[in-house]
Amino acid sequence: VKEVASLSLVSSACDVVSAAYASTKERHPCLRSVCDAAEKGVQSVTGATASCVQPVLATLEPHVAAASEYASKGLEKLGEKLPLLQKPVEQILSDTKELVSSRVADVKDAVSS
């Protein structure tokens, strides 16, 4: 999970979503109270669940470690095949806009010719 979260694409996407969430809460007081209540509920459930799940996780530790290593290798291969994962969302959007604009210009030139 840490490796996935550290990918530029994932990290920047989380930042964008977080900023949008905070902005929405700030602009809409009714939504703010609903979001605050939901956040408190999630914190309560997370705290209660963590204490119950801890003994199970201790038992599964060797299996989780093996799965983590396998997932890490798979993520590394995926990163090699998809360099897009190493770019932030803003750069991907910028590159996409530039590419679309270029293609539209090519089509305009072809049609006018």
C-alpha positions in Angstrom: 0.0 0.0 0.0 2.9 2.4 0.8 4.5 1.7 -2.6 1.2 2.3 -4.4 0.6 5.5 -2.4 4.1 6.8 -3.2 3.5 6.6 -7.0 3.4 10.1 -8.4 0.1 9.5 -10.2 -1.6 8.1 -7.1 -0.1 10.6 -4.7 -1.1 13.6 -6.8 -4.5 12.2 -7.4 -5.0 11.9 -3.7 -3.9 15.4 -3.2 -6.4 16.7 -5.9 -9.2 14.7 -4.3 -8.3 15.9 -0.8 -8.1 19.5 -1.9 -11.5 19.2 -3.6 -13.0 17.6 -0.5 -11.7 20.3 1.8 -12.8 23.0 -0.6 -16.3 21.5 -0.8 -16.5 21.3 3.0 -15.4 24.9 3.2 -18.0 26.2 0.7 -21.0 24.2 1.7 -21.8 24.4 5.5 -24.5 21.7 5.2 -22.1 19.3 3.6 -19.4 20.1 6.2 -21.6 18.9 9.1 -22.4 15.7 7.2 -18.8 15.1 6.3 -17.6 15.8 9.8 -20.1 13.3 11.2 -19.0 10.7 8.6 -15.3 11.3 9.5 -16.0 10.8 13.2 -17.9 7.6 12.4 -15.1 6.3 10.3 -12.5 7.1 13.1 -14.6 5.3 15.7 -15.1 2.2 13.5 -11.4 2.2 12.6 -10.3 2.3 16.2 -12.7 -0.5 17.2 -11.7 -2.6 14.2 -8.0 -2.2 14.7 -8.0 -3.8 18.2 -10.1 -6.8 17.0 -8.1 -7.4 13.8 -4.6 -7.1 15.4 -4.5 -10.7 16.7 -5.6 -12.0 13.3 -2.9 -9.9 11.5 -0.2 -11.3 13.8 -1.2 -14.8 12.8 -1.2 -14.0 9.2 2.1 -12.0 9.3 4.2 -14.5 7.2 1.5 -14.7 4.5 1.0 -11.0 4.4 4.8 -10.5 4.1 4.9 -13.0 1.2 2.0 -11.3 -0.5 3.6 -7.9 0.0 6.8 -9.0 -1.6 5.0 -10.5 -4.6 2.8 -7.4 -5.0 6.0 -5.2 -4.8 7.6 -7.1 -7.6 4.4 -6.9 -9.7 4.1 -3.2 -9.0 7.7 -2.7 -10.1 7.0 -4.5 -13.4 3.9 -2.5 -13.9 5.8 0.7 -13.3 8.3 -0.3 -16.1 5.4 -1.0 -18.5 3.4 2.1 -17.6 5.7 5.0 -17.0 2.5 7.1 -16.7 2.3 6.0 -13.1 5.4 8.0 -12.3 3.8 11.3 -13.5 1.6 13.6 -11.4 -2.0 14.1 -12.5 -1.3 17.7 -13.5 1.4 16.6 -16.0 -0.8 13.9 -17.5 -3.6 16.4 -18.0 -1.3 18.9 -19.5 0.3 16.3 -21.8 -3.1 15.0 -22.9 -4.4 18.6 -23.6 -1.3 19.2 -25.7 -1.7 16.0 -27.6 -5.4 16.6 -28.3 -4.7 20.2 -29.3 -2.0 19.0 -31.7 -4.2 16.3 -33.2 -7.1 18.9 -33.7 -4.6 21.2 -35.4 -3.5 18.4 -37.7 -7.1 17.6 -38.6 -7.9 21.3 -39.2 -4.9 21.6 -41.5 -5.9 18.4 -43.4 -9.5 19.6 -43.8 -8.5 23.1 -45.0 -6.0 21.5 -47.5 
